[in-house]
């Protein structure tokens, strides 16, 4: 008998059966098919600093990183990460034992969860959450426990209910998965909220993985506070960030994590069997990027703030209820003032109706009904593109 034998068992393991094609792939395909402006997926439509791009070219030409880089990452990048954490936040790390370079922040999250969880361990994640979190928890055999950020229309933000967070803790809780600045809501957790999270982690002896990839995109009077800076958290926190969001080179896939030596060793044990290593020449370029003067970071933030204001004003004028983000480069909107209630149906119809693509927030929820009326737009695009998108939405 030739060919594949028949079997009643599905090919995809049961932990991943709930995860199909991502909403980003679906909506990006719609954008291509309809010629719509894609404000769905969060990637810039212009490259980052020319000097950083040239640093990558120079590394390629000089033969640096064209073969496998060191497992923990090239020394130049690990040193630059340590200096960045010290200069920005007063955190000190050993570049040899407390830093790990990864293939983007997504791999850092995956490797952390694979390394730190036993089957059946519970992981609390703030809902709505980036879709890879749920898949990574499932692959690690963990149980996800969502704690929902609640919309506060009066202040146009989403809030964490600390009583709800405490109530979600059980004897099986192993880890808190925290994202601030938060995708997709644009919320930046306050120092008071983070202090309460830290106190719970210490009290219950929990590990914390924090996704801080939007650390340089905080606006107005919002403040990014790394959880590792708070009392009792340095030794129990894995802090994750990346170059993609800060320097607009998302395709390079250069991420990193910092943590105490025992945690880094554990995560590296998992990471080495995922990509092993990645992005060799780009690591040297990112090392130079992290050393850019403050003027770069200030200018980058100011540019994104202006684009946030442009899109937020346009969406408000088009009839959406807008949750003005304090961080990230996403705007969450409520479609109910438009007479709509189903974000999935709205987003699937929007490319034909208005020539614009957005993402339904419900895909980021376990409790789909909580996210049903919310839709996310990305503003990390050229201003003229945002202007045209707003024009189309207002004419809808």
WOVEN-V763775 format. One record per residue. RES is the residue in one small letter. OMEGA is omega as a letter, one per 20 degrees, with the letter a starting at -180 (999 if undefined). Layout:
# WOVEN-V763775
res=<RES | RES>
omega=<OMEGA | OMEGA>
This chain:
# WOVEN-V763775
res=<x | x | x | x | x | x | x | x | x | x | x | x | x | x | x | x | x | x | x | x | x | x | x | x | x | x | x | x | x | x | x | x | x | x | x | x | x | x | x | x | x | x | x | x | x | x | x | x | x | x | x | x | x | x | x | x | x | x | x | x | x | x | x | x | x | x | x | x | x | x | x | x | x | x | x | x | x | x | x | x | x | x | x | x | x | x | x | x | x | x | x | x | x | x | x | x | x | x | x | x | x | x | x | x | x | x | x | x | x | x | x | x | x | x | x | x | x | x | x | x | x | x | x | x | x | x | x | x | x | x | x | x | x | x | x | x | x | x | x | x | x | x | x | x | x | x | x | x | x | x | x | x | x | x | x | x | x | x | x | x | x | x | x | x | x | x | x | x | x | x | x | x | x | x | x | x | x | x | x | x | x | x | x | x | x | x | x | x | x | x | x | x | x | x | x | x | x | x | x | x | x | x | x | x | x | x | x | x | x | x | x | x | x | x | x | x | x | x | x | x | x | x | x | x | x | x | x | x | x | x | x | x | x | x | x | x | x | x | x | x | x | x | x | x | x | x | x | x | x | x | x | x | x | x | x | x | x | x | x | x | x | x | x | x | x | x | x | x | x | x | x | x | x | x | x | x | x | x | x | x | x | x | x | x | x | x | x | x | x | x | x | x | x | x | x | x | x | x | x | x | x | x | x | x | x | x | x | x | x | x | x | x | x | x | x | x | x | x | x | x | x | x | x | x | x | x | x | x | x | x | x | x | x | x | x | x | x | x | x | x | x | x | x | x | x | x | x | x | x | x | x | x | x | x | x | x | x | x | x | x | x | x | x | x | x | x | x | x | x | x | x | x | x | x | x | x | x | x | x | x | x | x | x | x | x | x | x | x | x | x | x | x | x | x | x | x>
omega=<a | r | a | r | r | r | r | a | r | a | a | a | a | a | a | a | r | a | r | r | a | r | a | r | a | a | r | r | r | r | r | a | a | a | a | r | a | r | a | a | a | r | a | r | r | r | r | a | a | a | r | r | r | r | r | r | a | r | r | a | a | r | r | r | r | r | a | r | r | a | a | a | a | a | a | a | r | r | r | r | r | a | r | a | r | a | a | a | a | r | r | r | r | a | a | a | a | r | r | r | a | r | a | r | a | r | r | r | a | a | r | a | r | a | a | a | r | r | r | r | r | r | r | r | r | a | j | a | r | a | a | r | a | a | a | r | r | r | r | a | r | r | a | r | a | r | a | r | a | r | r | a | a | a | r | r | r | a | r | r | a | r | r | r | a | a | a | a | r | r | a | r | a | a | r | r | a | r | r | i | a | r | j | a | a | r | r | a | a | r | r | r | a | r | r | r | r | a | r | a | r | a | a | r | a | r | r | r | a | r | a | a | r | a | a | r | r | a | r | a | r | a | r | a | r | a | a | r | a | a | r | a | a | a | a | a | r | a | a | r | a | r | a | a | a | a | r | r | a | a | a | r | r | r | r | r | r | a | r | a | a | r | r | r | r | a | r | r | r | a | a | r | r | r | a | r | a | r | a | a | a | r | r | r | a | r | r | a | a | r | r | a | a | a | r | a | r | r | r | r | a | r | a | r | r | r | r | a | r | a | a | r | r | r | r | r | r | r | r | r | a | r | a | a | r | r | a | r | r | r | r | r | r | a | a | r | r | a | a | r | a | a | r | a | a | a | r | r | a | r | r | a | a | a | r | r | r | a | r | a | a | a | a | a | r | r | a | a | a | a | a | a | a | a | a | r | r | r | r | a | r | a | a | r | r | r | a | r | r | r | r | a | r | r | a | 999>
